[in-house]
């Protein structure tokens, strides 16, 4: 059964949002400042890494690590040269 879960974080002055659609083929969509900048699919519940760039000068590469399951999906934002990620808060729409 498919379900959509939404996550958000403000990072370095930019709005980063993730939508994780669960099901047989999980889909992860990433928006930065309201514009779609990343998209990935998976065949199972393994974590999905979506590489994106923040619109800074020069662009800042970051990674969103989405875990569709098992259980409740989770998202972390991993900044450049950071060992631990920033938890993206769930959002209810």
C-alpha positions as CSV (number, residue, x, y, z in Angstrom):
1,X,0.0,0.0,0.0
2,X,1.3,3.4,-1.0
3,X,1.6,6.3,1.4
4,X,3.2,9.8,1.1
5,X,5.3,11.2,3.9
6,X,6.7,14.8,4.0
7,X,9.8,16.1,5.7
8,X,11.4,19.5,6.0
9,X,14.5,21.4,7.3
10,X,15.9,24.9,7.0
11,X,19.7,24.5,6.3
12,X,22.2,27.3,5.7
13,X,19.4,29.7,4.8
14,X,17.6,27.3,2.4
15,X,14.4,25.4,2.6
16,X,14.9,21.6,1.9
17,X,11.8,19.4,1.7
18,X,11.5,15.7,1.0
19,X,8.5,13.6,0.0
20,X,8.9,9.8,0.5
21,X,6.3,7.7,-1.2
22,X,6.3,4.2,0.2
23,X,5.1,1.0,-1.4
24,X,6.7,-1.7,-3.7
25,X,8.7,0.9,-5.5
26,X,9.6,3.8,-3.0
27,X,10.0,7.2,-4.6
28,X,11.9,10.2,-3.0
29,X,11.5,13.7,-4.3
30,X,13.6,16.6,-3.0
31,X,12.7,20.3,-3.2
32,X,15.1,23.2,-2.4
33,X,13.5,26.6,-2.0
34,X,10.4,25.2,-3.6
35,X,12.1,23.8,-6.8
36,X,12.5,20.1,-7.5
37,X,16.2,19.4,-7.4
38,X,16.4,15.6,-6.8
39,X,14.5,12.4,-7.5
40,X,15.3,8.8,-6.8
41,X,13.5,5.4,-6.7
42,X,14.2,2.1,-5.1
43,X,13.1,-1.5,-5.3
44,X,12.8,-2.1,-1.6
45,X,13.0,-0.5,1.9
46,X,16.8,0.2,1.7
47,X,18.0,3.8,2.4
48,X,18.0,6.0,-0.7
49,X,20.8,8.7,-1.1
50,X,19.7,11.7,-3.1
51,X,22.6,14.1,-4.0
52,X,21.6,17.7,-4.5
53,X,23.2,21.1,-4.4
54,X,22.1,24.2,-2.5
55,X,22.0,27.4,-4.6
56,X,25.0,29.1,-2.9
57,X,28.0,30.6,-4.5
58,X,29.7,28.2,-5.1
59,X,27.0,25.6,-4.9
60,X,27.0,23.5,-1.7
61,X,26.7,19.7,-2.3
62,X,24.5,17.9,0.3
63,X,22.9,14.5,0.5
64,X,19.4,13.6,1.7
65,X,19.3,10.0,3.1
66,X,15.7,8.7,3.0
67,X,14.8,5.5,4.7
68,X,11.4,4.4,3.4
69,X,11.0,1.5,5.9
70,X,10.5,-0.8,7.5
71,X,8.2,1.2,9.8
72,X,7.8,4.9,9.6
73,X,10.0,6.6,6.9
74,X,12.9,8.9,8.1
75,X,15.1,11.5,6.4
76,X,18.5,13.0,7.2
77,X,20.3,15.8,5.6
78,X,24.1,15.3,5.4
79,X,26.1,18.4,4.8
80,X,29.5,18.6,3.3
81,X,32.2,17.2,5.6
82,X,29.7,16.4,8.4
83,X,29.9,13.1,10.2
84,X,26.3,13.2,11.6
85,X,23.2,14.2,9.7
86,X,20.5,16.7,10.5
87,X,17.1,15.1,11.2
88,X,14.4,16.4,8.8
89,X,11.2,17.0,10.7
90,X,8.1,15.2,9.6
91,X,5.4,17.5,8.2
92,X,1.7,16.8,8.0
93,X,-0.2,18.0,4.9
